[in-house]
Amino acid sequence: EKYLLNINEYPELKGLSHGAVYNYARSLFEAFQESSQNSDAGNDPPYHYLEEAERLMREEILANRDNIGMYVDNTNLLCQILICQRKFAEANQILTPCLQKAQRILGPSHVGTKDLLDLYAVICAHTK
């Protein structure tokens, strides 16, 4: 709670906090991917890593929707996590409003918009 008070009191810490949370969620996601690629028949990959990464990114999206860069980055990572869990409909539901906002604000040629369009293509390929 003490750290949250400092983050609210000093807005520049919010960006640092976002970066730390994002990097932690990404590292959980990457650790899961690596573990699932290297898992033996008797060892299950650490699904709790995905669950925690998903939870963190959902919170970050809610907290940072007004910052288009953070919103796009967070949505991108959350959708990758959901796709990994085969939650395609949910990923599409989260991706669609972010993609529309990114196209409107950033434009269709922005790298963030292009990354979201790539995710949209992956989702569409799995939902047909």
N, C-alpha and C positions, 0 to 999 in steps of 0.2 A: 504494500500500500504506500509505503514511503516513496518508492521509486515512481509509482504512478502519479503522486502529487508533484514530484519534480518534473515529470514529463508534461503535465498540464501547465505547470508554472513556466517552463522553458520550452517553447514550441520547437526550437531547433533540435531538442532531444527526441521529438516525435519521429523525425526523419531517420535518426540513428536507430531508434527502437524498431521502426518498420524494417530497416535493413537487416537488423539482427534477427528478427522474427522470420523474415523472408528467407534469409540464408539458412537458418536452422531448419525450416520446413523443407527447403530444397535439399539439404543434406540428408534429412530423413527419407525423402523420396528417392534420392540417388542411392542411398544405402539399401533400401528395399529392392530397387531394381538390380543392383549388383548381387545382392543375396539371392534373389529369385533366379538369376542367371547361373549362379554357382551352387545352387542348392542340390544336395544329394536326394535320393529317393526318400530317405528317412527324415530329412530336415525340412521343415516348412519355413518359408521366408517370414520375416518379422512383420506380419500384417498390422500389428499395433503401430508401427512406424507410419504406415499410410494413414491410419485413423488419426493419429496426432497431427500429421502434416495437414490433413484435410481440415481438422478443427481449427488449427492456427490460421490457415488461409481464409476460411469462412469469416473468422473474426476480423482479419485484416481487410477483407473486402468491405465489410460493414463499416469499418472505421475510416476507410480511405477512399470512398467513392468520389469525393470531390476533387481528388488529385488524379487526373486522367492517366498519368504515367504509372502511378502505383496501382490504380484500378486495373489497367491492362496487364501489368506484370502479375499481380495477384490472381486475376482471373485466368491468365494463361497457366500458371502453376496449378491452381485448383483444378482446372479442367484436365490437365495432364494426369493428376492424381486420380480424378474420377474415371477417366478413360482406362487407366491402369486397373481400376476396380471393376471395369465393365459397366459403369453407371453412365451409359451414353445419353439417355434421355435427360438425366439431371445435369450432365455437363452441357448439353445443348441449351437447357433452360437458363443456366447461368451465363453461358457464352453469348447468347443472342443479344441481350440488352447492352452488354459491354462492347460487342462488335459494332452495333449500330452507333453507339456513342463515339467509339474510336473512329469510325468512318466519317462521322459528322465533324468531329473536332480535329482529329489528326490528319484525316484524308486517306484515300485508298492506297497511296504509295508509301506511307509511313511503315517502318519496320514492325512496329507493334501491331498495326492493323493487319499486315501481311501474316504475322505469326498467328493471330487469331483466325484469319481466313484458312490457314493451313490446318489448325485444329478443327475448324468447322468441316473441312473436307474429310478429315479422319472420322469425325462423328457421323457424318452423312454416309460414309462407306460402311459403317457398322450398323446403321439403323435401317438400311434398305432391305 
